[in-house]
């Protein structure tokens, strides 16, 4: 069924950049004596807000001032290492054009901080592609809670069942499912097997948006 709205995650979904976040985190971790992120760590953190990630990584509670200082440092590193290296996930421009042609509303629902959103969309030439942007720091709870997707659907004035969410992380798939929205998993970051293992698996798993466009009939 053709959706009335398409809601995209940003990191790892619109842009294949999680390896750049990993590069930035490696520098950050070395500075602070943290171990490298394991795949299990990634499954627990990818998609979450920094206010939740840094206490998990350091294994202790933090004040807002402390985690924000860590966010400023690590995300500043990400913006440095990613400058000139960001590329959209294949098929995204064609999909956005298809959505426009069918008058399907588009939104971004991301855990990324504001400066990263502006930087990333600007670097890939899509600064104006998402008229509605909802960040995790603008809602009460971050992913895997559904708040960011519910708010995006509310701002678009489209019922959850008529939205489709695009996500690259199990945490985001869980959040979209909790919002009552159909969800497509893009395997830029996690494998099809990891998505299949979820208690509530995505409706569709695709390699990229070129792959997705071959699967739809509208």
C-alpha positions as CSV (number, residue, x, y, z in Angstrom):
1,X,0.0,0.0,0.0
2,X,1.3,3.5,-0.8
3,X,2.1,5.4,2.3
4,X,0.9,9.0,3.0
5,X,4.2,9.8,4.8
6,X,7.8,8.6,4.8
7,X,9.9,9.2,7.9
8,X,13.6,8.7,7.7
9,X,16.3,8.2,10.4
10,X,19.4,10.2,9.5
11,X,22.7,8.5,10.5
12,X,23.2,5.2,8.7
13,X,19.9,5.6,6.8
14,X,19.9,8.7,4.8
15,X,23.7,8.7,4.8
16,X,26.1,5.8,5.2
17,X,28.2,7.4,7.9
18,X,28.4,5.1,10.9
19,X,32.0,4.2,10.0
20,X,32.8,7.9,10.4
21,X,31.1,8.0,13.8
22,X,33.3,5.0,14.7
23,X,36.4,6.8,13.6
24,X,35.4,9.8,15.7
25,X,34.6,7.6,18.7
26,X,38.0,5.8,18.4
27,X,39.7,9.1,18.9
28,X,37.4,10.1,21.7
29,X,37.8,6.7,23.4
30,X,41.6,6.9,23.3
31,X,41.5,10.3,25.0
32,X,39.2,9.0,27.8
33,X,40.6,5.5,28.3
34,X,37.4,3.8,27.0
35,X,37.6,0.4,25.2
36,X,36.7,0.1,21.5
37,X,33.0,-0.4,20.8
38,X,32.1,-4.0,20.2
39,X,29.2,-5.1,18.0
40,X,27.2,-5.8,21.2
41,X,28.0,-2.2,22.3
42,X,26.8,-0.9,18.9
43,X,23.5,-2.8,19.2
44,X,22.9,-1.1,22.6
45,X,23.9,2.4,21.6
46,X,23.2,3.0,17.9
47,X,20.0,5.0,17.7
48,X,20.1,6.3,21.2
49,X,20.5,9.9,22.3
50,X,23.9,11.1,23.6
51,X,22.3,11.8,27.0
52,X,21.8,8.0,27.3
53,X,24.9,6.8,25.4
54,X,27.6,8.5,27.4
55,X,26.4,7.2,30.8
56,X,26.2,3.7,29.3
57,X,29.8,3.9,27.9
58,X,31.3,5.3,31.1
59,X,29.2,3.1,33.3
60,X,28.0,5.8,35.6
61,X,25.4,8.5,36.0
62,X,26.2,11.9,34.6
63,X,25.0,15.5,35.0
64,X,23.6,17.3,31.9
65,X,26.7,19.5,31.8
66,X,29.0,16.5,31.8
67,X,27.3,14.5,29.0
68,X,26.9,17.7,26.9
69,X,30.6,18.3,27.2
70,X,31.3,14.8,26.0
71,X,28.7,15.3,23.2
72,X,30.4,18.5,22.1
73,X,33.8,16.8,22.0
74,X,32.8,13.6,20.2
75,X,30.3,15.1,17.7
76,X,32.8,17.9,16.9
77,X,35.3,15.1,16.0
78,X,32.6,13.5,13.8
79,X,32.0,16.7,11.9
80,X,35.8,17.1,11.4
81,X,36.4,13.5,10.1
82,X,33.2,13.5,8.0
83,X,33.7,16.8,6.1
84,X,33.9,16.0,2.4
85,X,33.4,12.2,3.0
86,X,29.7,11.9,3.3
87,X,27.6,10.2,0.7
88,X,23.9,9.5,0.5
89,X,22.7,5.9,0.6
90,X,22.2,4.7,-3.0
91,X,18.8,5.4,-4.4
92,X,17.8,8.1,-1.9
93,X,17.5,10.9,-4.5
94,X,15.3,8.7,-6.7
95,X,13.1,7.8,-3.8
96,X,12.7,11.4,-2.6
97,X,11.7,12.3,-6.2
98,X,9.2,9.4,-6.2
99,X,7.7,10.6,-2.9
100,X,7.4,14.1,-4.3
101,X,5.7,12.9,-7.4
102,X,3.1,11.1,-5.4
103,X,2.6,14.0,-2.9
104,X,3.9,11.8,0.0
105,X,5.0,13.9,3.0
106,X,8.6,13.5,4.2
107,X,10.2,13.9,7.6
108,X,13.4,13.2,9.4
109,X,13.3,11.6,12.9
110,X,16.8,11.4,14.4
111,X,18.7,11.1,17.6
112,X,21.5,13.2,16.1
113,X,22.1,16.6,17.8
114,X,21.2,19.8,16.0
115,X,24.7,20.7,14.8
116,X,25.1,17.2,13.3
117,X,21.8,17.4,11.4
118,X,22.7,20.7,9.8
119,X,26.2,19.6,9.0
120,X,25.2,16.2,7.6
121,X,22.4,17.4,5.4
122,X,24.5,20.3,4.2
123,X,27.4,18.1,3.3
124,X,25.2,15.8,1.1
125,X,23.3,18.7,-0.5
126,X,19.9,17.9,1.2
127,X,19.6,20.9,3.5
128,X,16.1,21.6,2.3
129,X,15.0,18.0,1.5
130,X,13.2,17.3,4.8
131,X,10.6,20.1,5.6
132,X,9.9,18.4,9.0
133,X,12.7,17.4,11.3
134,X,12.2,16.0,14.7
135,X,15.2,15.3,17.0
136,X,15.5,13.0,20.0
137,X,16.3,16.0,22.2
138,X,13.0,17.5,21.4
139,X,10.8,14.7,22.8
140,X,10.5,13.2,26.3
141,X,12.1,9.9,25.5
142,X,14.6,8.8,22.9
143,X,14.7,5.6,20.8
144,X,13.8,2.7,21.5
145,X,10.8,4.7,22.8
146,X,8.5,5.8,20.0
147,X,8.3,9.5,20.9
148,X,10.4,10.9,18.0
149,X,8.3,9.0,15.4
150,X,5.0,9.8,17.0
151,X,5.9,13.5,17.0
152,X,6.9,13.3,13.3
153,X,3.6,11.7,12.4
154,X,1.8,14.3,14.5
155,X,3.6,17.2,12.7
156,X,2.8,15.7,9.3
157,X,-0.8,15.1,10.4
158,X,-0.6,11.5,9.2
159,X,-1.9,8.5,11.1
160,X,0.8,6.0,12.2
161,X,-0.5,3.2,10.0
162,X,-0.2,5.4,6.9
163,X,3.5,6.3,7.6
164,X,6.5,4.2,6.6
165,X,9.7,4.5,8.6
166,X,13.2,3.9,7.2
167,X,15.8,2.8,9.8
168,X,19.3,1.3,9.9
169,X,19.4,0.2,13.6
170,X,17.4,-2.4,15.6
171,X,16.8,0.3,18.3
172,X,15.1,2.5,15.6
173,X,13.1,-0.5,14.3
174,X,11.8,-1.1,17.8
175,X,10.9,2.5,18.2
176,X,9.0,2.6,14.9
177,X,7.1,-0.6,15.8
178,X,6.2,0.9,19.2
179,X,4.8,3.9,17.3
180,X,2.6,1.6,15.3
181,X,4.3,2.4,12.0
182,X,5.4,0.0,9.2
183,X,9.2,0.0,9.1
184,X,11.8,-0.8,6.4
185,X,15.3,-1.7,7.7
186,X,18.3,-0.6,5.6
187,X,21.3,-2.9,6.1
188,X,24.1,-0.2,5.9
189,X,25.0,-0.9,9.6
190,X,23.4,-4.1,10.8
191,X,22.8,-7.4,9.0
192,X,19.5,-8.9,7.8
193,X,20.0,-11.7,10.4
194,X,20.2,-9.1,13.2
195,X,17.0,-7.6,12.1
196,X,15.3,-11.0,11.7
197,X,16.3,-11.8,15.3
198,X,14.3,-8.9,16.7
199,X,11.1,-9.8,18.6
200,X,9.2,-7.5,16.2
201,X,11.0,-7.7,13.0
202,X,10.8,-5.0,10.3
203,X,8.2,-5.3,7.5
204,X,11.0,-5.3,4.9
205,X,14.8,-5.5,4.9
206,X,16.6,-3.8,2.0
207,X,20.2,-3.3,1.0
208,X,19.6,0.4,0.0
209,X,17.0,2.6,-1.5
210,X,17.7,1.3,-5.0
211,X,16.7,-2.1,-3.6
212,X,13.6,-0.7,-2.0
213,X,12.5,1.0,-5.2
214,X,12.5,-2.4,-7.0
215,X,10.2,-3.8,-4.3
216,X,7.4,-1.3,-4.4
217,X,4.5,-1.1,-6.9
218,X,3.6,2.6,-6.7
